[in-house]
């Protein structure tokens, strides 16, 4: 009798268990936004299933995916080992870049070049936020000083998350993208998606005014005010930043430009809670009475190079003509640097192109500068401001 009852119980429970569905791939809004910001090319591929399948069937891709799977399997679930196994090798980057259709989406220097940048960006995130590699600008970038136990916890969470299905992800191709996104999210270094979209929020009024602006009425399309972040944790605006704002207010009163672009992210000091551009905007309004719809914020820039690049991006988004000059407003030392050959060389090293061209020097604190459309190029090798 007991055997019969057990058999009956098993017969009843088996169908119930069989009805349990596989976990659904859920949408994660935070990951989706970060993926689109850092990896626009591969995020586009993730949304095009036929293209994704076609890529996996291209010559060399089967061998590539098998080799990467074997490296991960050899790690036996050790998360640090998995992070290292997910790093893209140079030959793997070349193979995947070559497998992508050139018509997938438009980039100024082509799909293959953008693919290489995005895969290199994955590597930077894996190494910096997962494996403890010191970033180029260690004083403001990276995960900070964390102990081995905490680092392992972050790696373990990233390993788990990268295997949980996510809608719109690249997990079917390779889990490295979601592993990298998990590391950034886990370390709360999601600066790249702060204040997006930039034509809304604090910039909404200025963008609306830009749509009805006659640019021919002004000598310059904008005044660009560069950042000069403080080094004290509770200081929202440095003394140098206050000097920049006085110069900007003085120059704006001349009426030569319709907008002031203030540029600076959460850079100085490390992991500060203040976004420099937002603080600068507030000061221009409260201290100098500049109308809010005349001020545009770039809340992401972390360096002088990206101050200029991001200003160019904003001008393009506002519809400003790129064949017209802007006026850079900053202290004499920084202004001399922006106008120097050394700055041109630095842009080449760090960005791979010139975000614009310096023009006439008006004064020690005023420099004409013409933006370049190459500034639109997204590069996640700087994952906090791609």
C-alpha positions, 0 to 999 in steps of 0.5 A: 500500500505504501509503495502505491501511495508513493507512486501516486504522489510522484505521478501527481507531483511530476506534472506540477513540476513540469509546469514550472516555466523557465525564468523570463528574461526581465527588463532592467532599466538601469542596465539597459540605459548603461548598456546603450550609453557605453556600448551603442553598437553592441546594444543595437546588435542585441536588439536585432536577433537575425543580425545576432544569429548571422554574426555567430555564424560568420567564419571564426565565430564558432571557434571564438565562442568555444574558446571563450566558453572553455576558458570560463569553464576551467575557472570552476565558478571562481569569480576572479578567474571568470573575470580574467577569462572574459577579457577580450584577447586582441585576436578575438576583438579582431574576429568579432569586429570583422564579423559585424555587418557594416550596415548595422548602424552608422559611425563616423569611422565605421562599425569595426572601429567602434566595435574595437572601442567597445570591446576595449571598454569592456576590458577596461571595466573588467580590469579596473572594477573587477581585477583591481588594475589601477586606472589612468587617473587613479585619483578620481576613477576606479572603484577606490580602495576596497579590500579583497573580501569586498572585491570578491563579493563584487565579482561574485555578484557580477558573475551571478548577474551576468548569467541571469537572463536580461531582456535586450542583453548580449548574453547569447553572444557573450556574458562579458558585457553584462559582467562589466555592467554589473561591476559598474552598477555594483560599485555605484560608478554609473556616472555615465547615465546621470542626468540623461537625457541631456535635453531634458531636466536642467537643460530643458529650457535652454534646449527649447530656447536653442530651437528658436535661436537665430545663431547669426545674431551672435558672434559666438554660439556659446561661452564654454566654462571649463571645470576646476573641481575642488579637492575637499570632500564637502566643498561643492565649488572650488575657489578656482571654479568661482573665478571661472563663473565671475569671468563667465558672467562678465563675458555673458553681459557683453551679449556675444553668445546666447548660452553658457555651457558649464562643464564638470562631472562628479570627479574631484575629489574621488566619488564626490556627491557634487556634480560640478556643472550643476553647482556652477549652474546654480551659482550663475543663477543665484549669484549673477542672475543669469537666466536658467534657459541660458545655461547648459550643463555638461554633468559628465566631463572629468578632464579638460579634454572631455570638457571640450568634447562634451561641449561640442556634443551639446552644441551639436544636440542644440543645433548650433552651427559647427562652422562658428566659433565658441569662446572658452572662458577659464583661468590663464593657466588652463586657457594657455593649455587648451590653446597649446600643441601639448593639448592637441597631442593629449587629445590624440592620445586620450580621445584619438582625435581633436574635439575642436580647434583653438582659434584666436586668443582674445585675452589670457582668459578668453580663447576662441575655439571651433568644435568638431563633429568627431566629438560625437564618437562614443568611447567606453574606455572611459566608462564614467564618461564615454 
